[in-house]
Amino acid sequence: MCDTVVATPQVTAGGVMLFGKNSDRQRNEAHVLQIVEGGEHGPGETVACTYVSVPQSRRTHRTLFCRPFWTWGPEMGLNVHGVAIGNEAVYTRGPPPEAPALIGMDLAGLALQRAQSAAEAVEVICALLAEHGQGGDCGHLAPAFYHNSYIVADPQEAFVLETVGREWLVERATGARTISNIYSIARPDRRSDGLDGVIADAGWPDPAARGYAEALADPEREHLGQARLRQAQSAGRLAADAPSIGLGAVMAALRTHGDEGAAEWSPATAPTRSVCMHAAGDDRGGQTTGSMAAELRAEAPPLAWVTGTAAPCLSVFKPAFVDLPLPQHGPPAGDREDLSTLWWRHERLHRAVIRGDYQAALMHIAPERDALEEDIRRRITAVRDADAATRTRTVADCWQAAESAEAAWQARLAGAALGATPSDFVQTWARFDRLAGIDA
């Protein structure tokens, strides 16, 4: 389960392109931040993706990957040309592709490395699908097979791209556009030549009469992840600020718990899923393990805002310039607790808060979190056009301020009383704590 949003310049403050995505994965599936260098490549070189290798392109571009620890490709990322991509799992009326091939995250990563614009990135994904297809297990501990959809954006334009095996359909995004784990394009601007044949051969509904989204989407899966509800949550949050949507509104959309924002809302007892996803009992195994937002400007070095940690409601969005190294934040995390890593240090805070009085904890954290982020954004704005050394120092200082704040929150909440949480919530979290090697 994931959610991706884009707001085009017509509806944003300052007329900039805004992008955001939550990566929802299984518990203990740590999120890794990685700068992948670009360069020139010779004939015959290949790139080893998650399951398969494909021919390398002659030229690749420096890219920030935000990825599950065990995959090659990212759930979302931003390259040095200001191209941002986020992918979603989607499910058709037919079985998903299971044979090992390029997974959706590999396709996103390859497009980010090879494209200088959003339109070019769309073409890269479509060409890779035609040549190599998609497929393979995308789950960590539990299997997950699916097709993929994407939002692809650059400073000038954005697209929604949805795929079915080797086929695809694409729509230019305008205004505030959001996607979740469901097909959303009814009348595409373009589609692959073989798509209509796939639909007809499978005996699915006629897209000419009912639209492609309805023809493709598996109605038996819609209720499982409540994707339509989550898409409405993110769209509603952005619409509330249109036509002056700012970066803060994108971050707020990624943090939304929907209409259940009453004082008693808790991850343990929430009746529905939300954009800011929290794992609960066995029927809700996924959670937001990492988040990214970006303000795409043609005239400035590409800048992402990343959590690198789970639960954006309890995390700080930190700056990452694609042309600079990431600040020191420990080695890449895995699925075992390692407090030398950023992701697992934050998990101590995250798992303490969701076991306790969530609303009481959030009342302490949220005002300080928002004030800190506002200060960080102000500091980064002041140096955005500065030299690399100045930007590097400022980014490092911002990351240190974020880590210090989260450490203070954890210390302050260490003695908080446990909440009255349902037994299945406690048991499933305890089981995953044991798998991660976390002491009780």
C-alpha positions as CSV (number, residue, x, y, z in Angstrom):
1,M,0.0,0.0,0.0
2,C,1.3,3.4,-1.0
3,D,0.2,6.9,-1.9
4,T,1.7,9.4,-4.3
5,V,0.7,13.1,-4.9
6,V,1.6,15.9,-7.3
7,A,0.5,19.5,-7.6
8,T,1.2,21.2,-10.8
9,P,2.2,24.9,-11.0
10,Q,-1.3,26.1,-11.7
11,V,-2.4,25.3,-8.2
12,T,0.7,25.9,-6.1
13,A,2.2,28.8,-4.2
14,G,4.9,30.3,-6.3
15,G,4.0,28.3,-9.4
16,V,6.3,25.4,-8.7
17,M,5.8,21.6,-9.2
18,L,5.3,19.8,-6.0
19,F,5.7,16.0,-5.5
20,G,5.2,13.6,-2.5
21,K,5.1,9.9,-1.8
22,N,4.8,7.5,1.2
23,S,6.4,4.1,0.8
24,D,4.2,1.6,2.6
25,R,5.9,-1.7,3.2
26,Q,5.9,-4.6,5.7
27,R,7.0,-4.2,9.3
28,N,10.8,-4.3,9.8
29,E,11.3,-3.5,6.1
30,A,13.8,-0.7,6.7
31,H,13.9,2.2,4.3
32,V,17.3,3.2,2.8
33,L,18.4,6.5,1.4
34,Q,21.1,6.3,-1.3
35,I,22.8,8.5,-3.8
36,V,23.5,6.6,-7.0
37,E,26.2,8.2,-9.1
38,G,25.7,8.8,-12.8
39,G,28.4,8.3,-15.5
40,E,29.3,7.0,-18.9
41,H,29.0,3.3,-19.7
42,G,30.6,1.2,-22.4
43,P,29.0,-1.3,-24.8
44,G,28.0,-4.6,-23.2
45,E,27.7,-3.3,-19.7
46,T,24.7,-4.4,-17.7
47,V,22.9,-3.3,-14.5
48,A,21.9,-5.9,-12.0
49,C,18.4,-5.1,-10.8
50,T,16.5,-6.9,-8.0
51,Y,16.0,-10.2,-9.9
52,V,17.3,-9.7,-13.5
53,S,20.1,-7.8,-15.3
54,V,19.4,-5.5,-18.2
55,P,21.7,-3.7,-20.6
56,Q,23.1,-0.5,-19.2
57,S,22.4,2.8,-21.0
58,R,25.4,4.8,-22.4
59,R,24.7,7.6,-19.9
60,T,23.2,7.6,-16.5
61,H,22.3,10.5,-14.2
62,R,23.0,11.1,-10.5
63,T,19.9,10.1,-8.5
64,L,18.6,9.9,-5.0
65,F,17.0,6.5,-4.3
66,C,14.5,6.0,-1.4
67,R,14.2,2.3,-1.4
68,P,13.4,-0.8,0.7
69,F,16.6,-2.2,2.0
70,W,16.6,-5.4,-0.1
71,T,15.5,-4.1,-3.6
72,W,17.7,-2.5,-6.2
73,G,15.2,0.1,-7.3
74,P,13.5,2.8,-5.3
75,E,9.9,3.3,-4.3
76,M,10.5,7.0,-5.0
77,G,13.4,9.2,-6.0
78,L,14.7,12.4,-7.6
79,N,17.5,12.8,-10.1
80,V,19.9,15.7,-10.8
81,H,17.6,17.0,-13.7
82,G,14.7,17.4,-11.3
83,V,12.7,14.3,-12.4
84,A,10.8,12.7,-9.6
85,I,9.0,9.3,-9.7
86,G,6.9,7.4,-7.2
87,N,5.4,3.9,-7.9
88,E,2.3,2.1,-6.6
89,A,1.1,-1.5,-6.6
90,V,-2.1,-2.0,-8.7
91,Y,-4.2,-5.1,-9.2
92,T,-6.0,-6.1,-12.4
93,R,-8.9,-8.6,-12.7
94,G,-6.4,-11.2,-13.8
95,P,-3.4,-12.7,-12.0
96,P,-0.3,-10.5,-11.4
97,P,3.0,-11.4,-13.1
98,E,5.0,-13.7,-10.8
99,A,8.0,-14.8,-13.0
100,P,11.1,-12.8,-12.0
101,A,11.5,-9.7,-14.1
102,L,11.9,-6.0,-13.5
103,I,9.9,-5.1,-10.5
104,G,8.1,-1.7,-10.4
105,M,10.8,-0.2,-8.3
106,D,13.5,-1.3,-10.7
107,L,11.6,0.4,-13.5
108,A,11.4,3.7,-11.5
109,G,15.1,3.6,-10.7
110,L,16.1,2.9,-14.3
111,A,13.9,5.7,-15.6
112,L,15.4,8.1,-13.0
113,Q,18.9,7.2,-14.0
114,R,18.2,7.5,-17.8
115,A,15.8,10.4,-18.2
116,Q,16.3,14.2,-18.3
117,S,12.5,15.0,-18.2
118,A,9.3,13.5,-17.1
119,A,8.2,12.8,-20.6
120,E,11.5,11.0,-21.3
121,A,11.1,9.0,-18.1
122,V,7.7,7.8,-19.2
123,E,9.1,6.6,-22.5
124,V,12.0,4.8,-20.7
125,I,9.5,2.8,-18.5
126,C,7.3,1.9,-21.5
127,A,10.3,0.8,-23.6
128,L,11.7,-1.3,-20.7
129,L,8.2,-2.9,-20.2
130,A,8.0,-3.8,-23.9
131,E,11.5,-5.4,-23.9
132,H,11.7,-7.0,-20.5
133,G,8.2,-7.0,-18.9
134,Q,7.6,-6.7,-15.2
135,G,7.1,-9.3,-12.4
136,G,8.6,-11.0,-9.4
137,D,7.9,-11.1,-5.7
138,C,7.9,-7.6,-4.2
139,G,7.3,-8.7,-0.6
140,H,9.8,-8.9,2.2
141,L,8.4,-11.6,4.6
142,A,5.1,-12.1,2.9
143,P,4.8,-12.5,-0.9
144,A,3.5,-9.6,-2.9
145,F,2.9,-9.7,-6.7
146,Y,1.4,-6.8,-8.6
147,H,1.4,-4.5,-11.6
148,N,2.6,-0.9,-11.2
149,S,1.5,2.7,-11.6
150,Y,3.5,5.9,-11.3
151,I,3.4,9.6,-11.0
152,V,6.3,11.1,-13.0
153,A,7.1,14.8,-12.7
154,D,9.7,17.4,-13.5
155,P,9.6,21.2,-13.0
156,Q,7.3,21.7,-16.1
157,E,5.0,18.8,-16.4
158,A,3.7,15.6,-14.7
159,F,2.1,12.4,-15.8
160,V,0.2,9.4,-14.4
161,L,1.4,6.1,-15.9
162,E,-0.4,2.9,-15.3
163,T,0.7,-0.5,-16.5
164,V,-0.7,-4.0,-17.1
165,G,2.1,-6.5,-17.8
166,R,3.9,-5.1,-20.8
167,E,1.1,-2.7,-21.7
168,W,0.5,0.8,-20.4
169,L,-1.7,3.9,-20.4
170,V,-0.7,7.5,-19.6
171,E,-2.5,10.7,-18.7
172,R,-1.0,14.2,-18.3
173,A,-1.6,15.4,-14.7
174,T,-3.1,18.8,-14.0
175,G,-4.0,20.5,-10.8
176,A,-3.7,18.4,-7.7
177,R,-3.5,14.7,-8.7
178,T,-3.1,11.8,-6.4
179,I,-2.9,8.0,-6.9
180,S,-3.1,5.0,-4.6
181,N,-3.3,1.3,-5.1
182,I,-6.0,1.3,-7.7
183,Y,-6.2,2.1,-11.4
184,S,-7.3,5.7,-11.9
185,I,-7.1,6.6,-15.6
186,A,-10.5,6.4,-17.3
187,R,-9.7,8.1,-20.6
188,P,-5.9,8.0,-21.3
189,D,-4.1,10.6,-23.4
190,R,-2.1,7.7,-24.9
191,R,-2.0,3.9,-24.5
192,S,0.1,1.0,-25.8
193,D,-1.0,-0.7,-29.0
194,G,-1.6,-4.0,-27.3
195,L,-3.7,-2.8,-24.3
196,D,-7.1,-3.1,-25.8
197,G,-6.3,-6.6,-27.1
198,V,-5.2,-7.8,-23.6
199,I,-8.5,-6.5,-22.2
200,A,-10.6,-8.1,-24.9
201,D,-8.8,-11.4,-24.7
202,A,-9.3,-11.6,-20.9
203,G,-13.0,-10.8,-21.3
204,W,-12.8,-7.8,-19.0
205,P,-15.4,-4.9,-19.4
206,D,-15.3,-2.8,-22.5
207,P,-13.2,0.4,-21.7
208,A,-15.0,2.3,-24.4
209,A,-18.2,2.1,-22.3
210,R,-16.9,2.1,-18.8
211,G,-13.4,3.6,-18.9
212,Y,-10.1,1.9,-18.5
213,A,-9.8,2.2,-14.8
214,E,-13.0,0.2,-14.3
215,A,-12.2,-2.3,-17.0
216,L,-8.8,-3.1,-15.4
217,A,-9.2,-2.9,-11.7
218,D,-9.9,-6.0,-9.6
219,P,-13.1,-5.2,-7.7
220,E,-12.3,-8.0,-5.2
221,R,-9.2,-6.2,-4.0
222,E,-10.6,-2.6,-3.7
223,H,-11.7,-3.1,-0.1
224,L,-8.4,-4.7,1.1
225,G,-6.2,-1.6,1.1
226,Q,-9.1,1.0,1.0
227,A,-7.1,2.7,-1.8
228,R,-10.1,4.7,-3.0
229,L,-10.5,6.1,0.5
230,R,-6.8,6.9,0.9
231,Q,-6.7,8.6,-2.6
232,A,-9.7,10.8,-1.4
233,Q,-7.8,11.7,1.8
234,S,-4.7,12.9,0.0
235,A,-6.7,14.7,-2.7
236,G,-8.9,16.4,-0.1
237,R,-5.9,17.6,1.9
238,L,-4.3,19.2,-1.2
239,A,-7.6,20.7,-2.4
240,A,-8.0,22.5,0.9
241,D,-5.0,24.7,0.1
242,A,-5.5,25.1,-3.7
243,P,-4.7,27.3,-5.6
244,S,-1.9,28.1,-3.2
245,I,-0.6,24.6,-2.3
246,G,2.8,24.7,-0.6
247,L,5.4,22.2,0.4
248,G,3.9,22.1,3.9
249,A,0.6,21.0,2.5
250,V,2.3,18.1,0.6
251,M,3.9,17.0,3.8
252,A,0.6,17.3,5.7
253,A,-1.1,15.2,3.0
254,L,1.5,12.4,3.5
255,R,0.8,12.7,7.3
256,T,-3.0,12.6,7.1
257,H,-5.0,10.0,9.0
258,G,-8.1,11.1,7.1
259,D,-11.4,12.0,8.7
260,E,-10.6,10.0,11.8
261,G,-8.5,12.9,13.2
262,A,-10.6,13.0,16.3
263,A,-8.9,13.3,19.7
264,E,-9.3,9.5,20.3
265,W,-7.7,8.4,17.0
266,S,-5.0,5.8,17.5
267,P,-3.0,3.5,15.2
268,A,-4.1,0.5,17.4
269,T,-7.9,1.2,17.1
270,A,-8.3,3.1,13.8
271,P,-11.2,1.5,11.9
272,T,-9.9,2.4,8.4
273,R,-6.5,2.7,6.7
274,S,-5.0,6.1,6.0
275,V,-2.3,7.8,3.9
276,C,0.0,7.9,6.9
277,M,-0.3,4.1,7.3
278,H,0.2,2.3,10.6
279,A,0.4,-1.4,10.9
280,A,-1.9,-3.0,13.4
281,G,-3.1,-6.6,13.7
282,D,-2.5,-9.3,11.1
283,D,-5.1,-7.8,8.8
284,R,-3.1,-4.6,8.5
285,G,0.5,-5.6,8.1
286,G,1.7,-2.6,6.1
287,Q,2.9,0.7,7.3
288,T,4.6,3.8,6.0
289,T,8.3,3.1,6.2
290,G,9.7,6.2,4.5
291,S,8.4,9.4,2.9
292,M,9.7,12.0,0.4
293,A,8.5,15.4,-0.8
294,A,10.0,17.6,-3.4
295,E,9.7,21.1,-4.8
296,L,10.8,20.9,-8.4
297,R,12.4,24.1,-9.7
298,A,14.2,24.4,-13.0
299,E,16.5,27.1,-11.8
300,A,17.9,25.5,-8.6
301,P,19.8,22.3,-7.6
302,P,17.2,19.5,-7.2
303,L,16.2,19.2,-3.5
304,A,14.2,16.4,-1.8
305,W,12.8,16.4,1.7
306,V,13.1,12.9,3.1
307,T,12.3,11.2,6.4
308,G,14.4,8.1,6.0
309,T,12.2,6.8,8.8
310,A,8.8,5.2,9.4
311,A,5.6,7.1,10.3
312,P,5.8,10.6,8.9
313,C,3.5,11.9,11.6
314,L,6.4,11.1,14.0
315,S,9.3,12.1,11.7
316,V,11.0,15.2,10.5
317,F,11.4,15.9,6.8
318,K,15.1,16.6,6.2
319,P,16.7,18.2,3.1
320,A,18.7,16.3,0.6
321,F,20.3,18.0,-2.4
322,V,20.8,15.5,-5.2
323,D,24.1,17.1,-6.3
324,L,25.6,16.7,-2.8
325,P,26.4,13.6,-0.6
326,L,23.9,12.7,2.0
327,P,24.8,13.7,5.6
328,Q,26.3,10.9,7.7
329,H,23.4,9.0,9.2
330,G,24.8,5.5,9.8
331,P,25.1,2.5,7.6
332,P,22.2,1.2,5.4
333,A,19.6,-0.5,7.6
334,G,18.4,-4.1,7.3
335,D,15.5,-6.0,8.9
336,R,17.3,-6.5,12.2
337,E,17.5,-3.7,14.8
338,D,20.7,-1.7,14.5
339,L,20.9,1.5,16.5
340,S,23.8,2.7,14.4
341,T,21.2,3.3,11.6
342,L,18.9,6.2,11.3
343,W,15.9,4.0,10.5
344,W,16.2,1.8,13.6
345,R,17.1,4.6,15.9
346,H,13.7,6.2,15.0
347,E,11.9,2.9,15.4
348,R,12.6,3.1,19.2
349,L,10.5,6.3,19.2
350,H,7.9,5.0,16.7
351,R,7.2,1.7,18.5
352,A,7.0,3.3,21.9
353,V,4.5,5.9,20.7
354,I,2.1,3.5,19.0
355,R,2.1,1.3,22.1
356,G,1.2,4.1,24.3
357,D,-1.2,7.1,24.3
358,Y,-0.7,8.1,20.7
359,Q,-2.6,11.3,20.9
360,A,-0.9,12.5,24.0
361,A,2.5,11.8,22.4
362,L,1.5,13.6,19.2
363,M,0.4,16.6,21.2
364,H,4.0,16.9,22.4
365,I,5.7,16.1,19.2
366,A,3.7,17.7,16.4
367,P,4.1,21.4,17.4
368,E,7.9,21.0,17.9
369,R,8.1,19.0,14.7
370,D,6.3,21.6,12.6
371,A,8.3,24.5,14.1
372,L,11.6,22.6,13.5
373,E,10.6,21.9,9.9
374,E,9.6,25.5,9.3
375,D,13.0,26.6,10.6
376,I,14.8,24.0,8.5
377,R,13.0,25.1,5.3
378,R,13.9,28.7,6.1
379,R,17.6,27.8,6.6
380,I,17.7,25.8,3.3
381,T,15.9,28.6,1.4
382,A,18.6,31.0,2.5
383,V,21.4,28.8,1.0
384,R,19.7,27.2,-1.9
385,D,21.8,29.1,-4.4
386,A,24.9,28.9,-2.4
387,D,28.1,27.0,-3.1
388,A,28.3,23.3,-2.4
389,A,30.3,23.6,0.8
390,T,27.8,26.0,2.4
391,R,24.9,23.9,1.4
392,T,26.6,20.7,2.7
393,R,27.2,22.3,6.1
394,T,23.7,23.7,6.4
395,V,22.1,20.3,5.4
396,A,24.3,18.5,8.0
397,D,23.2,21.0,10.7
398,C,19.6,20.4,9.8
399,W,19.8,16.7,10.0
400,Q,21.6,16.9,13.3
401,A,18.8,19.2,14.6
402,A,16.2,16.6,13.5
403,E,18.0,13.7,15.2
404,S,18.4,15.7,18.4
405,A,14.7,16.5,18.4
406,E,13.7,12.9,17.9
407,A,16.1,11.8,20.6
408,A,14.6,14.3,23.0
409,W,11.1,13.1,22.2
410,Q,12.1,9.5,22.9
411,A,13.6,10.4,26.2
412,R,10.6,12.5,27.2
413,L,8.2,9.7,26.3
414,A,10.2,6.8,27.7
415,G,8.2,6.6,30.9
416,A,4.8,7.2,29.3
417,A,2.1,4.7,30.3
418,L,1.0,2.1,27.8
419,G,-2.3,2.6,26.1
420,A,-5.3,0.3,26.3
421,T,-4.3,-1.5,23.0
422,P,-6.1,-4.5,21.5
423,S,-4.4,-7.8,22.1
424,D,-3.9,-8.6,18.4
425,F,-2.1,-5.3,18.0
426,V,0.2,-6.0,20.9
427,Q,0.8,-9.6,19.8
428,T,1.7,-8.8,16.2
429,W,4.0,-6.0,17.1
430,A,5.7,-8.2,19.7
431,R,6.2,-10.9,17.1
432,F,7.9,-8.5,14.6
433,D,10.0,-7.1,17.4
434,R,11.3,-10.6,18.1
435,L,12.0,-11.1,14.4
436,A,14.0,-7.9,14.4
437,G,16.0,-8.9,17.5
438,I,14.5,-6.2,19.7
439,D,14.6,-6.8,23.4
440,A,11.2,-6.5,25.2
